């Protein structure tokens, strides 16, 4: 799989999971870029900690790949908001 497909498929998968959990399909578009960036950083940091300290229990059902997928999705959301809403702060 080429990286472009991996990224697109990951974002699509996470958005579909969110809708299954009851999130409105486009509700994320109304959140500020900083919200998406902070959540993306949190997921990336969680993945890094799980990799570095494999003996640590995960406090949620998310595993390392799940955290990385969510980090990719949140960064894509941030980029979308920045490019489409003119939010450059």
C-alpha positions, 0 to 999 in steps of 0.5 A: 500500500502506498502512503497516500492510500494508507493516510486516506484509508486511516482518516476514513476508518477513524471518521467511520468509527466516530460516526458509529460512536454517535459523533455527527459526520462533520462536527469536527469541522467546527472545532478550532485547529488547536483542539485537533492539534492537541488531540493529535499530539496526545495520541502521538505521545501516547503511542510513543510511550506505549512503544518505549514502555511496553510494560505500561498498561493502556488506560483505554482500549486503544493500542499503539496503532490505534493511537497513531491512526487517531494522531494521523486523523487529527492532524488531517482535521487540523490541516483541513480546518486551516486550509478551508476555514482560513484559520492560520493562528 
